[in-house]
Amino acid sequence: MARISVPTTARLPSSLRVDPTNPAATKILGRLSRASLLSVALDWLDDNNLPLALPYLREDEDEDDDDDDETDDFHPPARSPEALREIYTSLQARKGSKREVLDRITEGDWRHGLTLYQLAMADLQYLHDHPTSQQWSAYRIAPLKPPHDPDGEAAPEVDKQSLTIPRFHPSTFLRTLQSHVLPDVKAHYNFDAHRSLPLLILRIFVLDSPYNTNHALQPTGTTTSFDASRTVYIAFPDASPHLFISKPTTTTTLSSSGGRASGGGGESKSLRNLLVEGIPKALSRPLQRERFTLQSTSLVTRNLAELVERRGGGRTNSAGGGWSVYADETKGKKETPLDLVVPGPPLSLPDHGEGGGKRAAAVPVSDAERREERAVKRARLVARARFGGTGLVGDGKGVERVDVVVEDAFPDVVAEDGDGDDEEGVVGRAGRAGRKSRVDGSLGRDAEDEDEDAQEAAAQGWRPFVRLTFHGSHVFAGIRQLVENGIIDGERMPGWMTGEEGVTIGAVRNGRIRGHKGSGL
């Protein structure tokens, strides 16, 4: 422990050790399975990670003194890391309880403390074991135009024609991020490559402390710095101008009834806002006049595979729904919308599958059954045309929630009279002309006293407030099943219901969906 600690803006070192009996450390390790604990322990003992995860070992000069105490120690220390690797490898080969492995780590081999680097590896192991444990939001890195105002008072504008992308260097990025985003709190950073997706994940562990030594982990009164700690992840997809930020989570085990003040949601939102504002500063290079900003893409999900599919570096960013057939890289020949599509047999012809024609000739089918069979087949063809290769139950690329506000005007028809005068013939589709006329009359009376914006709104017609929320394990797969079963008319269904727009939060106006700014509606 450092003898003197002063407040500093430096980040927390990876070698800083945490008491293994700390509730936060116990929680991080306790949620891992037995197999994951053994895998993490072996990763700690790897030669590349050993300097930052050194276990408690027996010293050779104290071998005689420790022989008497060895019988009293339930987990005697090993003589070398190689011997400890053999012990954990043998534990993998046989069955046992999770408590056995957890006690050996916290009370035996790492009884003197777990480094922040070890806790970060355990936390990332849990993320790999549970891919849907975090809620992610996708952001686009957009370049800004050089400022023309010498005073810098004008708001910066996004350069939509620029193809400039920021250069990413981990150490420079972390140093700039610490100085611009979190100078008043201490944070530990750890990079890790995703095992199955083209992602580089940055874990940020934030402590509410001005120190970067062991004093940051010491209790202050009845609480410790871990009680107000936050963990947030930032994922950088390969070859993509996007990044994904997770919702900050807490590692505390105390409840609000235990003396901890409420308001963690506000603190998490503030931390996220700081990151959204600070990450572009860490990516910008002012001397080269390269500045960037983050723009929300209105895509929020717990599925990282879906984020990579929609905002990654592949060809599926702008090819959702039925357009996905043209971005399928598994086919030998790349299809384009200009390819000639040979039409198949008409739906009226019988199915010539395995004995289908013979059964149809042998078994009489009524007209109602034939029409129902044709309707079912057509619904499946329509679903395949609208969704393409997306929206499948087992594809592992589902979103859990879609929130949409419909801002379109109420549909109406114009009924002409016998003289061809249609000025007074505005009738609602439902046939309730009186209700529609009262609304139009009210809007007309208000328009006389309002400004031009109100007159334009009245001319557009009545706009009811309609909010749609789809919730499930795979929203678009559920909508596809509804189309296949004929519950939803797939031919008249808007494109945003197929997922081709790639947004989960948006507003529909004039038939087109646009992403909402911010995180809510």
NUKOLSE-821506 format. One line per field, with one value per residue (C-alpha): residue number from 1; x, y, z. Coordinates in steps of 0.001 Angstrom, whole numbers, always signed. Example, Ala and Ser with C-alpha at 12.3 -4.5 7.8 and 13.67 -1.06 7.14 Angstrom:
BEGIN
num	c(1 / 2)
east	c(+12300 / +13670)
north	c(-4500 / -1060)
up	c(+7800 / +7140)
END
This chain:
BEGIN
num	c(1 / 2 / 3 / 4 / 5 / 6 / 7 / 8 / 9 / 10 / 11 / 12 / 13 / 14 / 15 / 16 / 17 / 18 / 19 / 20 / 21 / 22 / 23 / 24 / 25 / 26 / 27 / 28 / 29 / 30 / 31 / 32 / 33 / 34 / 35 / 36 / 37 / 38 / 39 / 40 / 41 / 42 / 43 / 44 / 45 / 46 / 47 / 48 / 49 / 50 / 51 / 52 / 53 / 54 / 55 / 56 / 57 / 58 / 59 / 60 / 61 / 62 / 63 / 64 / 65 / 66 / 67 / 68 / 69 / 70 / 71 / 72 / 73 / 74 / 75 / 76 / 77 / 78 / 79 / 80 / 81 / 82 / 83 / 84 / 85 / 86 / 87 / 88 / 89 / 90 / 91 / 92 / 93 / 94 / 95 / 96 / 97 / 98 / 99 / 100 / 101 / 102 / 103 / 104 / 105 / 106 / 107 / 108 / 109 / 110 / 111 / 112 / 113 / 114 / 115 / 116 / 117 / 118 / 119 / 120 / 121 / 122 / 123 / 124 / 125 / 126 / 127 / 128 / 129 / 130 / 131 / 132 / 133 / 134 / 135 / 136 / 137 / 138 / 139 / 140 / 141 / 142 / 143 / 144 / 145 / 146 / 147 / 148 / 149 / 150 / 151 / 152 / 153 / 154 / 155 / 156 / 157 / 158 / 159 / 160 / 161 / 162 / 163 / 164 / 165 / 166 / 167 / 168 / 169 / 170 / 171 / 172 / 173 / 174 / 175 / 176 / 177 / 178 / 179 / 180 / 181 / 182 / 183 / 184 / 185 / 186 / 187 / 188 / 189 / 190 / 191 / 192 / 193 / 194 / 195 / 196 / 197 / 198 / 199 / 200 / 201 / 202 / 203 / 204 / 205 / 206 / 207 / 208 / 209 / 210 / 211 / 212 / 213 / 214 / 215 / 216 / 217 / 218 / 219 / 220 / 221 / 222 / 223 / 224 / 225 / 226 / 227 / 228 / 229 / 230 / 231 / 232 / 233 / 234 / 235 / 236 / 237 / 238 / 239 / 240 / 241 / 242 / 243 / 244 / 245 / 246 / 247 / 248 / 249 / 250 / 251 / 252 / 253 / 254 / 255 / 256 / 257 / 258 / 259 / 260 / 261 / 262 / 263 / 264 / 265 / 266 / 267 / 268 / 269 / 270 / 271 / 272 / 273 / 274 / 275 / 276 / 277 / 278 / 279 / 280 / 281 / 282 / 283 / 284 / 285 / 286 / 287 / 288 / 289 / 290 / 291 / 292 / 293 / 294 / 295 / 296 / 297 / 298 / 299 / 300 / 301 / 302 / 303 / 304 / 305 / 306 / 307 / 308 / 309 / 310 / 311 / 312 / 313 / 314 / 315 / 316 / 317 / 318 / 319 / 320 / 321 / 322 / 323 / 324 / 325 / 326 / 327 / 328 / 329 / 330 / 331 / 332 / 333 / 334 / 335 / 336 / 337 / 338 / 339 / 340 / 341 / 342 / 343 / 344 / 345 / 346 / 347 / 348 / 349 / 350 / 351 / 352 / 353 / 354 / 355 / 356 / 357 / 358 / 359 / 360 / 361 / 362 / 363 / 364 / 365 / 366 / 367 / 368 / 369 / 370 / 371 / 372 / 373 / 374 / 375 / 376 / 377 / 378 / 379 / 380 / 381 / 382 / 383 / 384 / 385 / 386 / 387 / 388 / 389 / 390 / 391 / 392 / 393 / 394 / 395 / 396 / 397 / 398 / 399 / 400 / 401 / 402 / 403 / 404 / 405 / 406 / 407 / 408 / 409 / 410 / 411 / 412 / 413 / 414 / 415 / 416 / 417 / 418 / 419 / 420 / 421 / 422 / 423 / 424 / 425 / 426 / 427 / 428 / 429 / 430 / 431 / 432 / 433 / 434 / 435 / 436 / 437 / 438 / 439 / 440 / 441 / 442 / 443 / 444 / 445 / 446 / 447 / 448 / 449 / 450 / 451 / 452 / 453 / 454 / 455 / 456 / 457 / 458 / 459 / 460 / 461 / 462 / 463 / 464 / 465 / 466 / 467 / 468 / 469 / 470 / 471 / 472 / 473 / 474 / 475 / 476 / 477 / 478 / 479 / 480 / 481 / 482 / 483 / 484 / 485 / 486 / 487 / 488 / 489 / 490 / 491 / 492 / 493 / 494 / 495 / 496 / 497 / 498 / 499 / 500 / 501 / 502 / 503 / 504 / 505 / 506 / 507 / 508 / 509 / 510 / 511 / 512 / 513 / 514 / 515 / 516 / 517 / 518 / 519 / 520 / 521)
east	c(+0 / +1229 / +2273 / +957 / -1892 / -2911 / -5814 / -4837 / -6425 / -4592 / -6537 / -6513 / -3628 / -4411 / -2148 / -4290 / -5529 / -8992 / -9751 / -11250 / -13884 / -15139 / -18848 / -18188 / -15408 / -17547 / -20419 / -18273 / -16813 / -19971 / -22095 / -19687 / -20230 / -17717 / -16350 / -15991 / -14215 / -11673 / -11188 / -10624 / -8178 / -6142 / -6158 / -4805 / -1967 / -1036 / +2470 / +1133 / -1253 / +813 / +2553 / -869 / -2429 / +347 / -1013 / +4 / +2993 / +5225 / +8700 / +11607 / +13443 / +10345 / +9746 / +10764 / +8673 / +5614 / +5659 / +4063 / +1396 / +569 / -1676 / -3720 / -4176 / -7126 / -5708 / -1904 / -54 / +1594 / +5322 / +5127 / +2579 / +3226 / +2125 / -947 / -1848 / -1752 / -4100 / -6717 / -6348 / -7079 / -10135 / -11402 / -11020 / -13243 / -16604 / -17092 / -18950 / -18635 / -18093 / -14943 / -13339 / -14537 / -13161 / -9834 / -9516 / -10587 / -9223 / -6244 / -4379 / -5370 / -5944 / -3765 / -6131 / -7454 / -6178 / -8507 / -7188 / -8365 / -11826 / -12034 / -11237 / -13895 / -16437 / -15703 / -16008 / -19538 / -20269 / -19118 / -21183 / -24304 / -24314 / -27684 / -26729 / -26087 / -28341 / -26505 / -27151 / -25595 / -24016 / -22557 / -19231 / -19869 / -17198 / -17762 / -17080 / -14224 / -15582 / -15965 / -16682 / -13388 / -15031 / -16361 / -19865 / -21612 / -22814 / -20700 / -22252 / -22004 / -20127 / -22350 / -20068 / -16851 / -15484 / -12974 / -12854 / -10933 / -7741 / -7993 / -4981 / -5909 / -3369 / -3887 / -7643 / -7643 / -5373 / -7545 / -10743 / -9539 / -8574 / -11715 / -14462 / -13664 / -11082 / -12881 / -13347 / -11081 / -11587 / -9944 / -9838 / -9435 / -9528 / -10554 / -11343 / -14675 / -14357 / -16910 / -17732 / -15463 / -15502 / -13012 / -14620 / -13488 / -14564 / -14640 / -14872 / -15552 / -14915 / -16124 / -12767 / -10077 / -7199 / -5612 / -3985 / -5282 / -6949 / -9549 / -10645 / -10664 / -14019 / -15219 / -17580 / -20108 / -19631 / -16803 / -16071 / -17489 / -20949 / -21053 / -19050 / -20306 / -19300 / -19876 / -18759 / -17860 / -17678 / -15778 / -16781 / -14125 / -14167 / -17307 / -18007 / -20171 / -19678 / -21901 / -22275 / -23861 / -26089 / -23980 / -24492 / -23598 / -21595 / -22929 / -24829 / -26540 / -30194 / -31820 / -33110 / -29551 / -28652 / -27643 / -29327 / -31490 / -30934 / -28598 / -30523 / -29721 / -26042 / -25896 / -27568 / -25113 / -22168 / -23527 / -24038 / -20463 / -19204 / -21326 / -19892 / -16315 / -15700 / -15745 / -13215 / -10971 / -11233 / -10767 / -7445 / -7726 / -4263 / -5217 / -8638 / -10434 / -13375 / -16135 / -19450 / -21688 / -25150 / -27755 / -28961 / -32117 / -31056 / -31191 / -30947 / -29285 / -28079 / -24556 / -24858 / -27804 / -25819 / -22914 / -25364 / -27013 / -24138 / -21035 / -18620 / -20556 / -22952 / -26123 / -26115 / -28559 / -29985 / -32572 / -35794 / -36362 / -33253 / -31063 / -31009 / -28712 / -26243 / -25927 / -22199 / -22617 / -23765 / -21195 / -22776 / -23699 / -27273 / -28321 / -31750 / -30938 / -30744 / -33517 / -35838 / -37537 / -41120 / -42178 / -45345 / -48629 / -50167 / -53185 / -51167 / -51125 / -48029 / -45856 / -43873 / -43466 / -46675 / -48526 / -50188 / -51374 / -52839 / -54622 / -56145 / -57089 / -58521 / -61295 / -60690 / -63451 / -63260 / -63036 / -60075 / -58381 / -58809 / -57501 / -54471 / -53727 / -54078 / -51652 / -49128 / -49417 / -48946 / -45710 / -44464 / -45294 / -43448 / -40413 / -40485 / -40858 / -38358 / -35907 / -33385 / -34089 / -36660 / -35961 / -36520 / -33151 / -30893 / -29691 / -30132 / -33318 / -34274 / -36352 / -38341 / -39519 / -41242 / -42895 / -45110 / -47397 / -47771 / -49618 / -52823 / -56101 / -57008 / -60074 / -61851 / -63508 / -67148 / -68315 / -71903 / -74063 / -72818 / -69181 / -68649 / -66474 / -65818 / -68184 / -67650 / -64885 / -66017 / -64007 / -63229 / -65299 / -68331 / -68604 / -68904 / -70222 / -67195 / -64795 / -66667 / -66576 / -62820 / -62405 / -64663 / -62734 / -59447 / -60859 / -61989 / -58649 / -56743 / -58244 / -56499 / -53289 / -50135 / -49018 / -47744 / -51143 / -52813 / -50449 / -51154 / -54910 / -54526 / -52747 / -55724 / -56267 / -53325 / -54235 / -51573 / -50846 / -47991 / -47016 / -44759 / -43589 / -41919 / -40481 / -37333 / -37297 / -39742 / -39327 / -39415 / -42764 / -44082 / -42930 / -44845 / -47948 / -47584 / -47126 / -50307 / -52307 / -52894 / -50964 / -51386 / -47821 / -48535 / -49776 / -47428 / -44984 / -41306 / -40254 / -42196 / -39806 / -36751 / -35298 / -34897 / -32690 / -34195 / -35974 / -37127 / -38733 / -41687 / -43690 / -44701 / -46088 / -45490 / -41749 / -40041 / -37405 / -35212 / -35986 / -33312 / -32287 / -33205 / -36961 / -40045)
north	c(+0 / +3480 / +5453 / +8749 / +9157 / +12408 / +13086 / +12652 / +12382 / +9154 / +5965 / +2975 / +541 / -3054 / -4334 / -2797 / -5619 / -6011 / -8015 / -11340 / -11081 / -7785 / -8133 / -6787 / -9320 / -12099 / -11087 / -10986 / -14433 / -15947 / -15528 / -17610 / -21322 / -23901 / -24452 / -20706 / -20236 / -22909 / -21417 / -17938 / -19285 / -20985 / -17739 / -15949 / -18482 / -18016 / -16687 / -13528 / -12714 / -13970 / -10636 / -9048 / -12125 / -13580 / -16159 / -16713 / -19110 / -20746 / -19311 / -21764 / -20285 / -20669 / -24294 / -25669 / -23151 / -23805 / -27569 / -27307 / -24903 / -26960 / -29290 / -26332 / -24776 / -26260 / -24899 / -25017 / -22690 / -24185 / -24058 / -22639 / -21474 / -24652 / -26792 / -24616 / -25091 / -28851 / -28543 / -26528 / -28786 / -31784 / -29991 / -29603 / -33322 / -34369 / -33371 / -31173 / -28252 / -24608 / -23691 / -25835 / -23826 / -20471 / -21169 / -22264 / -18995 / -16594 / -18437 / -20230 / -19312 / -15614 / -15010 / -11902 / -10192 / -10144 / -7493 / -5299 / -7051 / -10409 / -9038 / -7564 / -10945 / -12602 / -9939 / -10388 / -14151 / -13626 / -11441 / -14242 / -16811 / -14600 / -12570 / -10953 / -9739 / -6164 / -3665 / -2009 / +1162 / +1724 / +5080 / +6347 / +8210 / +11217 / +13721 / +17433 / +20317 / +22662 / +25633 / +28840 / +31009 / +32240 / +32640 / +29099 / +30122 / +28530 / +24955 / +22431 / +20858 / +17233 / +16716 / +14230 / +14076 / +13337 / +9803 / +10469 / +7853 / +8246 / +6385 / +4246 / +3665 / +2064 / +3756 / +7222 / +6772 / +5783 / +8632 / +11192 / +9592 / +9756 / +13413 / +14573 / +12326 / +11106 / +13428 / +13579 / +9832 / +6854 / +4237 / +968 / +92 / -3322 / -4314 / -7754 / -9203 / -10955 / -14681 / -15110 / -11622 / -9056 / -6765 / -5129 / -4656 / -2022 / -2536 / +607 / +104 / +3443 / +4157 / +7270 / +8122 / +10781 / +8318 / +5734 / +3676 / +1241 / +4175 / +4092 / +660 / +1425 / +1825 / +5330 / +5119 / +2337 / +2083 / +1540 / +2893 / -291 / +666 / +3493 / +1743 / +1414 / -894 / +37 / -1613 / -23 / -2311 / -1265 / -3323 / -3980 / -1785 / +88 / +3759 / +2688 / +1756 / +187 / +1428 / -690 / +520 / +1130 / -1495 / -1474 / -4108 / -3278 / -5850 / -3346 / -2469 / +879 / -326 / -1003 / +2635 / +3295 / +6288 / +5738 / +7394 / +4893 / +5237 / +8945 / +8320 / +5661 / +7976 / +10758 / +8421 / +7348 / +10943 / +11731 / +8878 / +9904 / +13416 / +12378 / +9529 / +11844 / +14094 / +11105 / +10135 / +13664 / +15152 / +18946 / +19621 / +17799 / +19533 / +16195 / +16338 / +13809 / +13394 / +10491 / +10178 / +7802 / +5235 / +4378 / +735 / -698 / -4413 / -6985 / -9030 / -8143 / -10349 / -8249 / -5049 / -6406 / -7485 / -4044 / -1701 / -3765 / -3765 / -6252 / -5769 / -6040 / -2507 / -1200 / -4523 / -5554 / -7450 / -8670 / -6868 / -9252 / -11746 / -9361 / -9167 / -12914 / -13613 / -17390 / -17683 / -18177 / -15604 / -12234 / -11354 / -7817 / -6244 / -6062 / -9836 / -11431 / -13382 / -16295 / -16602 / -19883 / -21842 / -20092 / -20645 / -22244 / -25296 / -28265 / -29068 / -31588 / -32597 / -36163 / -37703 / -34452 / -34656 / -38235 / -37517 / -34486 / -36656 / -39507 / -37502 / -35077 / -31559 / -29052 / -25526 / -24082 / -26302 / -25445 / -21724 / -22078 / -24012 / -21369 / -18597 / -20331 / -20893 / -17312 / -15981 / -17951 / -16685 / -13116 / -13549 / -14916 / -12005 / -9355 / -10778 / -12657 / -14483 / -12406 / -12785 / -16490 / -17925 / -19649 / -17107 / -15615 / -12032 / -10944 / -7726 / -7764 / -4536 / -2159 / +1147 / +3106 / +6201 / +6647 / +10334 / +9904 / +11784 / +9936 / +8307 / +9694 / +9454 / +12143 / +11534 / +13564 / +14763 / +14635 / +17961 / +16993 / +19420 / +17688 / +20596 / +19257 / +15553 / +14714 / +11478 / +9198 / +5681 / +4303 / +6179 / +8588 / +11798 / +13821 / +13058 / +14029 / +17207 / +18348 / +17875 / +19748 / +22511 / +22836 / +22943 / +25517 / +27794 / +27512 / +28170 / +31630 / +32707 / +30722 / +31380 / +29745 / +26604 / +25939 / +26474 / +23991 / +21450 / +21894 / +21420 / +18110 / +16719 / +15105 / +13091 / +10614 / +9543 / +5849 / +4100 / +521 / -1615 / -5057 / -7130 / -10641 / -12695 / -12062 / -9357 / -9570 / -13373 / -13143 / -10676 / -13015 / -15888 / -13714 / -12965 / -16649 / -17489 / -14788 / -12690 / -9716 / -8708 / -9002 / -7170 / -3982 / -4197 / -1246 / -1909 / -982 / -3991 / -6291 / -4751 / -3434 / +61 / -1294 / +782 / -163 / +3328 / +5629 / +7669 / +7052 / +10123 / +10070 / +6344 / +6562 / +5854 / +8150 / +7510 / +9403 / +11541 / +10485 / +7280 / +7689 / +8583)
up	c(+0 / -830 / +2255 / +856 / -1614 / -3235 / -5606 / -9247 / -12677 / -13555 / -14134 / -11806 / -12425 / -13331 / -10534 / -7769 / -5524 / -4039 / -923 / -2094 / +656 / -795 / -1725 / -5233 / -5895 / -4475 / -6732 / -9888 / -9217 / -7746 / -10864 / -12966 / -13394 / -12204 / -15717 / -16264 / -12921 / -13802 / -17262 / -15811 / -13215 / -15930 / -17928 / -14878 / -14666 / -18314 / -18856 / -20542 / -17672 / -14752 / -13929 / -13234 / -11617 / -9480 / -6980 / -3385 / -3534 / -946 / -653 / -717 / +2282 / +4436 / +3478 / +6884 / +8763 / +6659 / +7057 / +10491 / +9289 / +6192 / +8135 / +9425 / +5964 / +4075 / +792 / +1146 / -1239 / -4296 / -4917 / -8468 / -11063 / -13046 / -10100 / -9681 / -13360 / -12868 / -9902 / -11826 / -14866 / -12663 / -11284 / -14857 / -15475 / -12556 / -11245 / -8241 / -6777 / -7675 / -4010 / -3956 / -6775 / -5417 / -1931 / -3338 / -5276 / -2533 / +537 / -946 / -4092 / -4197 / -504 / -628 / -3081 / -6632 / -9010 / -11020 / -14103 / -12749 / -11947 / -15442 / -16982 / -14823 / -15784 / -19487 / -19074 / -17791 / -20823 / -23127 / -21224 / -21245 / -24504 / -23694 / -20212 / -21396 / -23162 / -26048 / -28047 / -31460 / -32348 / -35593 / -35665 / -37901 / -39008 / -38399 / -40753 / -39837 / -37879 / -39903 / -36877 / -35371 / -31961 / -32023 / -30967 / -33952 / -33541 / -35458 / -38539 / -39594 / -42841 / -44665 / -47714 / -45871 / -45837 / -43069 / -40335 / -37070 / -36363 / -33265 / -31032 / -27676 / -25397 / -26905 / -26822 / -23148 / -22126 / -23904 / -22631 / -19032 / -19318 / -21141 / -19797 / -16288 / -14701 / -11340 / -10819 / -11148 / -13817 / -14802 / -18495 / -20056 / -23736 / -24935 / -28370 / -28707 / -29246 / -32039 / -33350 / -35065 / -32037 / -29708 / -26294 / -23816 / -20191 / -18045 / -14285 / -12565 / -8885 / -7097 / -5552 / -6116 / -5538 / -7816 / -5037 / -2432 / -684 / -3468 / -2213 / +1498 / +3282 / +4096 / +7030 / +6461 / +2677 / +212 / -3227 / -4721 / -3457 / -6021 / -8754 / -12328 / -15152 / -18776 / -22009 / -25336 / -28385 / -31510 / -34585 / -37196 / -40327 / -39308 / -38482 / -35545 / -31914 / -29263 / -25685 / -22973 / -20189 / -17047 / -14368 / -10686 / -8824 / -5382 / -3363 / -1094 / -1513 / -981 / +2396 / +3520 / +3691 / +104 / -1388 / -4412 / -7744 / -9367 / -12610 / -12797 / -12093 / -14789 / -17291 / -16423 / -16931 / -20280 / -21370 / -20361 / -22506 / -25498 / -25252 / -24425 / -26877 / -29940 / -28184 / -27581 / -31264 / -32627 / -33673 / -33382 / -34831 / -38024 / -37969 / -37645 / -35284 / -34800 / -33028 / -32062 / -33578 / -32224 / -34756 / -32762 / -32483 / -28950 / -28243 / -26006 / -28966 / -30053 / -33136 / -34333 / -33781 / -35822 / -38520 / -38727 / -37880 / -38534 / -41435 / -43580 / -46495 / -44415 / -42976 / -45591 / -46753 / -44194 / -44677 / -48214 / -49461 / -47456 / -50341 / -52225 / -49322 / -48754 / -48944 / -48693 / -52301 / -54991 / -57297 / -55814 / -56695 / -57511 / -57990 / -61726 / -62120 / -64141 / -61881 / -63625 / -62384 / -60844 / -61507 / -60742 / -57358 / -59011 / -60091 / -57674 / -55643 / -57502 / -54459 / -53297 / -54565 / -54179 / -57605 / -57094 / -53688 / -55085 / -57840 / -55532 / -52654 / -53542 / -52266 / -51844 / -53186 / -49667 / -48784 / -52070 / -51448 / -47906 / -49124 / -51735 / -49141 / -46775 / -49556 / -50744 / -47207 / -46881 / -50234 / -49253 / -45935 / -47758 / -50195 / -47478 / -44963 / -47187 / -45037 / -41923 / -39170 / -38562 / -35103 / -34792 / -36496 / -33174 / -34443 / -32737 / -30995 / -27821 / -28102 / -30821 / -29944 / -32737 / -32695 / -35722 / -36596 / -39891 / -40557 / -40090 / -43439 / -45193 / -48535 / -50648 / -51573 / -54578 / -54888 / -57978 / -59353 / -58998 / -56115 / -53507 / -51170 / -48512 / -49057 / -46565 / -44893 / -42652 / -43782 / -40931 / -42232 / -39287 / -41275 / -38335 / -36185 / -38941 / -39786 / -36158 / -36072 / -39332 / -38094 / -34867 / -36735 / -39116 / -36296 / -34524 / -37735 / -38000 / -34791 / -35122 / -37100 / -40325 / -38562 / -37065 / -40448 / -42046 / -39310 / -39822 / -43577 / -42996 / -41131 / -37784 / -36485 / -33732 / -31240 / -31842 / -30077 / -30921 / -28741 / -29843 / -27152 / -27235 / -27652 / -31434 / -32498 / -36275 / -36247 / -34462 / -37057 / -39821 / -38254 / -38068 / -41795 / -42614 / -40711 / -42475 / -39345 / -40781 / -44415 / -45667 / -48923 / -47218 / -44228 / -43953 / -44456 / -40922 / -39612 / -41470 / -39790 / -43045 / -41562 / -38772 / -35947 / -32735 / -31711 / -34242 / -35445 / -38616 / -40567 / -44111 / -44238 / -43576 / -40280 / -38849 / -35867 / -32686 / -31082 / -27617 / -25861 / -25486 / -27398)
END
